[in-house]
């Protein structure tokens, strides 16, 4: 800072000014007696002016002559101060030096609050125009607040507060609108999602019920050693829904016959055996039957004894073997049945009673046995081994024991039902059987049960011979018909007969007669076999 050079520091006349110091802005300060560099009270250099009578000089606000001798300049300054402040004596010390006061740095640059300091009046020189000396107190409006300023501030604050409150209300209103819209969107979205979920759930439930489930199905045949009758049921273990079901199959159910044609379920069990009957049921129902269990009545008796007897609600009295004997089974609720009693109840059918009644009693006994059977596969297998049965090739003793153990668990848990497969008079399956049992319980699809399917033709031999029935069946099968074996009549008939019960089958009946070489007069409307559309009774007039 002391290295700065002042272009006015050199006197062109060879006089060297004497630097006394530097001001706050780094400008050199000279002695008062140095005419080459003279400052006014504000630290501003005196400007040279041309005087008409006195020659060139410096014009200042103080009005003194810059070319005056130092003594004269000093006297002029002294006179100026005396004129401005006559009541205040000025004391000067020896060798006192006058240093022009420089403008101080702004208060905001020094980091301090500006403070007003008293100013010394500028010296006046006679004959010079003076510059007005303005003081800060003359501008009091800058520092002193107006008397209404508080009111103005209060009004501004009130205006700002009111504006802020209005903006806040608007903002809250917008937020409430946005929140309401979001809630409505979420509610609508939730409702739509629920409806979609509910719809998809129904679809999934329908799809699951229609067969997308894991099932274990075995067929059981109760065969009577006395009388030759049989009862058939499907034991269904639905592993997906954790439910078990016994599906009772009427003996009048029409099934395909091994080698062509069709027959009834009862005849298939007696004549074709368990393997062929299982295949026929799979073809008809579209179900996946894993194996067959042949349960003759002596084995059922032993099984009931092995599980410690059963208890069930009986719907009828089962009479004794001889007239006058006490009933073997009493009608009532929670009847305890041993082995013989259980067999008698399961196979009993009163004279003229619907076959479905006897089939329902068989279902009761089977469910009661499952409730008493162990749910442990190993224990159930040991029980089956104790029966000393010859197992069917399709189902080993271990497989049978495991299947029955799972069914026993479901029966004990109360998730087990018994239902019958509805069969129409002609042995076919209608919509009720197709929808509620075959599709929902078995997960299968019924085949060839429509009205437009190939008519079933029941052939009964009444010729008195043995070969006529077989020859007629072969002829009909070759003609594209489904044949149901009607058996052999004990009484020979002289003339053959072709009957139909439904008027829609009249044309079919005439075509059947033509195929067998029988006259058109043999065709008539009447009652025929329950499991066939057209019934043929071969008489002695039939020529094979």
Buried (B, 14 or more C-beta within 10 A) or exposed (E): EEEEEBEEBEEEEEEEBEBBEBBEEEBBBBBBBBBBBBBBBBBBBBEEEEBEEEEEBBBBBBBBBBBBEEEEBBEBBBBBBEEBEEEEEEEEEEEEEBBBBBEBEEEEEEEEEEEEEEEEBBBBBEEBEEEEBEEEEEEEEEEEEEEEEEEEEEEEEEEEEEEEEEEEEEEEEEEEEEEEEEEEEEEEEEEEEEEEEEEEEEEEEEEBBBBEBEBBBBBBBBBBEEEEBBBBBBBBBBEEEEBBBBBBBBBBBBBBBBEBBBBBBBBBBBBBBBBBBBBBBBEBBBBEBBBBBBBBBEBBBBBBBBBEBBEBEBEBBBBEEEEEEEBBBEEEEEBEBBBBBBBBBBBBBEEEEEBBEBBBBBBBBBBBBBBBBBBBBEEBBBBBBEBEBEBBEBBBBBBBBBBBBBBBBBBBEEBBBBBBBBBBBBBBBEEEBBEEBBBBBBBBEBBBBEEEEBBBBBBBBBBBBEEBBEBBBBBBBEBEBBBBBBBBBEEEBEBBBBBBBBEEBBEBBBBBBBBBEBEEEBBEEEEBBBBBBBBBBBBBBBEB
